[in-house]
Amino acid sequence: MGLYRSLAGEVRLRLIGADIPKSLLLINAAQIPVWNVTMNGELEADLTVSRKNYRKVKEIAQRRGDRLTTVGRRGAYWTVKRMLRRPMLTGGFLLLFLMTGLLSGRILFVSVEGNAQIPDRLILEAAKESGIRFGAVRRQVRSEVMKNELLAQLPELQWAGVNTYGCTAVITVRERTLTEQTATMPGISSLVAHRDGVILSCNVTEGTPLCVPGQAVKEGQVLISGYADRGLSVSATHAQGEIFAVTRRNIQAVTPAFQSARRENHGTQTKYSLLIGKKRINFYKGSGISGAGCVKMYSKYVLSLPGGFCLPVALIRETITDSVLADIAVTEETAAVQLSSFAEKQLKQIMIAGIVTQREESVVTESGCYRLEGIYACTEMIGRRQEEMIGEYHGKDNGTDRERGSGG
């Protein structure tokens, strides 16, 4: 079958009549092309004609009193026609071809490797400023531009580069070592206790330790000095280390005995929308702005590929509930759980690193509210950096104090 016949479409017909040769002669006399004629018997024959000549053959068969039936259809015309009857499938194929042509030379995924201390989010945000983002043209990605941008925004980096593999851009970084970072910090610093406690462990990497495990220290006391006695000289540096101690913390928290809560009034409504990049397509009418008495629950389902790659396509579901405010009495057990959870979160926020080992909590009712009084024993890191002035020795005698004392 040629290209033209395929595009125009063919029809395979079965002709049944008393005189098949005579019918074929009439069709030929009407200058209708016929091919692939097969005689199935004296009264039956199969033949193929073009789609445009089907009606002419049918009229000749009706005048002769013959019966004409369609056996099959062939050609690209019928394939396209069947696809057009399924718009979703056709639109999917067109979108696939379009995306293949447009996105083959663009960046769809960005990953970071080589970082240990700096979060991926900070590196990706800095790389976005240099043009490495979703949908960027791969040919326009310049490693030198990205490198300068990253090093300018993140001084913790020593080197950065970018390589593209298909639609993926891989940002490779190298962080500065601890020694290199410390060398860039001006001045001298020591570690001091930011609260009272009993030392549990003292791990010093730079500086002179001025405390030992089991020692009780007070707030503001120097734990690791930035000065080190070298015998004939005193060296200055930035104190580095981790000091854990047992501390005591007191927390008081209050919650009302009655709390306002929303109750469902006229039912719920669910709305869906599609988020493609920063463009949002709503599948509902209206602006989506709810009244003051409505509660909106937001759920986002991101489309991801095998391997953990997330596409910038997400389905958003919003559940809107019409509700009214009502005062609900809070039981003492519920209040105790809420206050204890609040105290736990508060302790985690105020401690750099540590855990709560023991706790004593009591809840009392007073003036329409519940009050929590808690005493907590914690194991936490208590060292804080403090910049020092040149000449402060923190217990390190350089001989000047003895001379002043003897002459006093």
PyMOL commands that set and color helices and strands:
alter all, ss='L'
color gray80, all
select helices_A, chain A and resi 3-8+20-29+51-64+76-84+87-103+120-129+138-140+143-153+178-183+332-350+400-407
alter helices_A, ss='H'
color red, helices_A
select strands_A, chain A and resi 10-16+35-39+44-50+67-74+109-113+157-165+168-175+188-193+197-206+208-209+216-217+222-225+227-229+234-236+240-256+258-276+279-282+294-305+309-329+354-366+369-381+383-388
alter strands_A, ss='S'
color yellow, strands_A
deselect
rebuild
show_as cartoon
